[in-house]
Structures are given as C-alpha cells and as structure tokens.
Amino acid sequence: MSDGELTDPPPERARMWRHIGPGIVVAATGVGAGDLVATLIAGSRFGYALLWAAILGCVVKIALSEGAARYHLATGSTILAGWRSLGRWAAWYFGIYVIIWGFIYGATAMSATALPLAALFPAIPLRAWAIAAGLFGFIFVFFNRYETFEIVMKWLVGFMFVIMVGLAILVAPNLGDMAAGLTFDLPEGSLFYTLGLIGGVGGTITTAAYGYWTQAKGWRGLPWVPMMRTDNALAYIVTGLFVVAMLIVGAELLYSVGIALEDSDRGLLGLSEVLSERFGTIVAVLFLLGFAATSLSSLLGVWQGMSLFFSDWWYQLKCAAASDEGGSDEGGREGSGAYRFYLAWLTFPPMLLLFADRPFLLVIVYGAFGALFMPFLAITLLILNNSDRVPAAARNGWLANATLAGSALLFLVLAIQQVANLVGRA
C-alpha cells in the first residue's frame, strides 16, 4: 500500500460499508472448528438456555478487539509497544507464549482443516490432508499481501455463513424457545460451560491482532476510529449470527432427540452423519464444505495475523537491544524475515505432532499459557487505554471500562479453572 493511500481520509459514514474488512478477518480467524463444536455441544446439552451466553461472548470480543485497535489508531503505535511500556516482562511473556502456542496450534489448525476434507475424499489419508492444508497456508501467505488475503477471507466467510445459517433455517428453529434463551437462565451443571462459551467463541489471541490488520488496511489516526468501530461491530454481528445458527442446529437437531456429539473437532463429522440421515447426502456434503471453509479461514488468519504479530515482537526486541527507548512503533511487517520465520514455525515443526501423540508436558504448558493470555489482554487494555499514552479523546469511557473489567474477571475465573484442570491431569 502506498504512502498516499495511508494518508487518505476515512470514508463518509454512508460509505463505510464499502471499506469493511479487518473486522471480518479477525472474526473469521477467531471462529474455528473448536468453536463450532463448543456451540453445538451447548445446544445439544442445554437447548437454547445458553443463547444469551453465546451473544455475550461476541460482545466481550467486540470490546477486546476494539480496545486493541483503538490503541493502534490513537497512538500510531502497536499493542506490543504498549505492553513493552509496562515493562520487559510483558514482552517476554508474549514471546514465550506465542512460540509455544504456535507449535501446538499449527498442528491443531492443520488437523481441523483436514477432517472435513478427509471425510469428503477418504482415499487420501487425514495426515496427508493436514500437511497439504499447512503447506497451502504457508504458500498463500508467503506470496500474497494483505489485500489479497482479505478478499479470500471475505469469500470464505460468505460461504460458511450461507451454509451455516441456511442449515439453521433448514432445521426450523422454535422462536419461542429462542426468546426464552435470552433470559440469562443457568441450567444445573452449566456454569463453567457457560463461562467457556462466553470466553471461547470468536477468538483468543487473534483478537489482539485486529490492530495489525487495521494498520495493514491503511487506517491511521483518530479519524479512523469510527470506521474501525463500524467494521468491528459489523464483523461480530456476523459472528453472532453464525454462532446462533450453530446453537440452533444443536438445539433442534441434537437436543430434541437426545443425540450426543463427541466433544472434539471430530464431533462435527458426527453431525454430518446426522444431517445425511435426516436431509440427505447433498446437505451433509454442503455442511462439510462449510466446516472446511471455517477451519481454513482460521488457519489462514492465524498464519497471516500471528506472523505480523510475531514480526512486531521481534522488531521491538531488536530495537530495544540497540537502545533503551522502548522499541519501534512501526508494527508488524509483511514479508520481513521475522514474519517469514514465524510463518514457517506455524507450518513445519507442528507437522511432527501429526506423526505422534502430542507430548503431554507441552500440552500442559500450552494450556496454562493460553488460559492466562485473555486476562492479560483485558487487564493491559484497561491500563493502556486509560493512560496518558492515549490521547484524551480516545481513552476508555465508562462502558469500555465496565466491559473490559468484567471480561478480565471472567477470564481470570476461566484461567483458574483451566490451570486447576491441567494440574489435576498432570
């Protein structure tokens, strides 16, 4: 993108819809196969009772991604530069986390993308599909810039949205039961599952990558904040509709007849069998294609966005080593050496996990770091966006502070639960 484009003024409100993109990217990246399963299981176990939790989860993600992007736009800096201003411990925490996270997530994303493809074309082994998915992500992101990446992500989102929402319409939702699901009911045995549904649907670390995608889009400065907020809100409305559609499928197709799915990505294959029996092979195949689009959008989003994130971390580290001024504010760099290193890190080392059971200790460490990242993000956004690092006009209002504080408390509870479970398994 040229310098001239970077200084273009934001569009008028009536034309904002033509410029949306980064929000769609972050929402598509955040909703993966695991989120589909979590929402389906919620619907299959509790019907529509947790509909409010799925919607609240989208509101939480709106606040987190908006806060991260607002820091980028208001300061001309990056969230990583902000973390480093809190102390070197924050930058090193992220660096350790993102290396461990990338190694485990790389294998998870490749496997999730391979599952529906192996179901559609069983002559090719699952492991071969997983490797092919990783290589496709690597080659696509290596040779394409943000503009092409965004276009492909929009097509994937559109396809999976039409499939999943169409499926929800096909199973004929009960509108009265759906309305009852907005009453904040908490069925017996659903507390921690509810917290997980709020905290998990719609992204974790990729929520913080939103600011990097707004920069890649060319949005700079406070005048772009209204455009960013429109983009972000619209994206999570789409996510909310997508999640509600999956809850409808779980409630109407599974809960009503007492069908239980496997609590893993393979549970989606079980759903395809149910769809085939009830609606025929064509519907089952379309669902598997939607499943594949959902998993592939998450893979591509992580391959691109987290490589940007890592390149910024590396650049901050290099500048901090050369001087004590706190690093650079230039953000992640597409095509840089660090960008390509992390892209390769996500793709090739995780393939080892496709040939063997995951090392249990690594999974424990990954789970602990992952549980602690979201409260870290919520708390640091509260600190940074209320500080003099941000112009007064762009600091948190009461609603942002209340939402971020509630998110921080929620994620701390989830972190304690996750770490306790991991310790119990060790």
Summary of the structure (lengths in Angstrom):
residues: 426
radius of gyration: 20.8
end to end distance: 49.0
largest distance: 65.2
contacts: 1553
relative contact order: 0.20
helix: 79%
strand: 0%
